[in-house]
Amino acid sequence: MSGRPLRPAAAVVLLLAACTPPPLASVDGYRAKVTTVVDGVPGTPFEIAVRGDDRRRQPAAAGPVLILRGKEQKAYVLDPAAKTFGEVSYPQATDELLPGFPLAPFFDDRAEAERRGVTEYRRESDEIFAGVVCALWGFWDRKDDPTSPSTTFWVASSLENLAIRMDRETPKPDGTKSKTSVRLTEIRLGADPKLFEIPKGWASVPPR
């Protein structure tokens, strides 16, 4: 027995769905869970959203939400419980978000080296993190110095060269190393532009 033919409207919907390109971090943004691990001990995770120059950070549980509007160079703290918002210093908010972590796609090793003021760095092995194949890029603060701190970025080519992990190692006088790792997991492509807006009807409080 043959199935019933699709109605024209339904056929158009299916055709549009088939023609819709998959979301891209560079176009549609992304969301992820962030966990900072210090010497093997994970901290409290939180959620981030990134779209273009805009950023959002919110705790996994209830709490204040930080929004950065990149083009406007404006930052706000939202209190969902009180339904209020207040403007905060944009540089301060940038430091509070994820300092030193390149959240935009298209990680550029040369630009990162220039930002750090180093001329030598290296492409290390490929590794898998959170089910994603990553290219590892290692940078040292001081060339040919065994006591120099180092930073390694894990870059996912399948996500438009998005850095999804950053490891920082600092040698100690006793020969051990202090290790801090910032990790992005549960990455979901697509971040609604409304995530970076102040909800209508919320009251403004004096800036901090």
N, C-alpha and C positions, 0 to 999 in steps of 0.2 A: 504494500500500500504506500503510495507516494505521499510526501508531506505537503502541507498546504503552502501555496506560494506566499512569499513575503509581500506585505503591503509596501507601496512605494516609499512611504515615510520611514518605515523600519529599514528598508534597503538602503536609503540615504544615510541613516544613522550608522549602520554597519560599515558602509563605504567610507564615511568620514573617520570612523574609529580606526579602520585599517590603514588610512592614509596619514593619520596623526603621527608625527615623529616622536620617538621616545624622549623623555625629559633629559635635559643636559644641565650639569651643575653651572656651566657658564651662562646659560640662558634662563633656566628656571630656578636656579639656586638649589639648596639642599638643607636637610636637617640631620642632626646626629646627636648621639650621646657622648659626652666627654668625661673621661676619667683620668685623674692625675695620680700616678703611682710613684711614691717616694720610698726608695730603698725597699721595694717589694711590697709596700703597704698601700693599698688603694684608698684614695680619698672619696668623699661623697660625690657621686656623679651629678652632672647637670646637663641640660639640653641647650643646644645652640641651633640657630637658623641663620643661613647666609643666602643673600640674594643680591648680586651686583656689589655695590658699596655698602649695603645695609647689613646690620648684624643684630642678633637677638640672643640673649642669654637668660635662661630661667631655671630655677631649681627643679629637681625631680619631684619634690613635694611642694606644698604651698609656700609662697614667699615672694619677695620683690622680683620684678622682671626688668632687665636692662636692655634698652633699645638704642642703637646707634644709627643715625641717618648720615651716611658717608658724604653724599654730595652737599648736604646742608651743613655738615660739620656740627651737628647737634646730637645731644644724647639725653635720654630721659630714663627715669626710674618709675616704673608703674607698680602700684600697690593694688593687686586684684581684690584683696579683702575689703579695702576701704574705697575702692574705685576712684583712686586719685593718681595723679602723675606730677612729677617735678623735673625740671631741667637740671642737669649736672654738667660738670666740666667734660668736654669731649676728650681731651687728652687723658684725663683721669679715667674716664670710662673705657678708653682704648686699653689702658694698662690693666684694668680690672677684667677685661674680657678673656684674652688668652695671649699674654705678652710674648712676643718672639715667635708665635706660631702663624705661619702663612695660611690663612683660611681660604683665600681665593684659589680657584683652579689654575692650571698652567704654571706649576712650580718652575722657576727659572734658576738653575744652579749658578749661572754667572751673576745674575742680579743678587742672589743671596750672598755670594762671595764678596761682591762689591759692597753690599750693605754691612757686612761684617769686617770689611777692610782687610781681607786676606786674598792672596793670589794663588795659593795652592790648596786644593781639596781633592777629593777622589770619589769616583763612582765605585761603590762596593758591590757585594753580591745581591742577587734577587732573593727576597724572602716572602713568605706568605703571612699576612696579618689580617685577622677578622675575615678569613676566607678570600682575601684579595691579594693578588701578586703585586709586590711592591719593589721598586728600585730604591736602593739605599744610597744616600749621598752623605758623606762624612766631611765635617768642617772642624778645624782645630783653631783655637784662639791664638796660639803662638806656634809658629813653624818649628819643627824639630826640637820641641821641648816636651820631655816625658811627663812634666808636671802640668802641662796645659790641659784645661778643660776642653771637651769636644762635644759636638752636637751632630746627631744623625737624624736625617729626615727620611721617612718611609713614604714614597711617592707612588700612587696607583695610576698607571697609564690607562687603565680601563675606565677611570673616572676623570679623564681629561687632565692627567698629571696633578691630581689633587693630593696634597700631603695629608695623610691620615694618622701619622704618628711622629712624635719628635722625642728623641732620647738625648738627655744631657748627662754627661759623666764628668765628675770633678775629682781628680786624685787627692787623697788625703796624705798628711805627713807619715802616717803609719803604713802606707803602701796600699791601703784599700781605696775604694772609690765610692763617692756618693752618687747615686743614680736617681734621676727624676725622669719620668716618662709621661708624656701627655698623649692620650689615645682617643681617637674618634672611632666609635663603633655604631652599629645599627644605623648606618648611613642610608637616608631616604632621599632620592632625588625629587626636587620640587619643594619650594617654600612659598606659600601664599603671600603676596604683597601686603595683605592685611596684618600679617604678623608684626610688621614694622610700623604700624600706625597706632596712634593713640585712640582707644575706643571712644566713640561718641558718647557724650553725656558725663564723662569722667571729670572730676573737679581738679583744678590746678592748685598746687601748693607752692610756697616760695622756693626758689632754686636753692640748691645746696652749694 
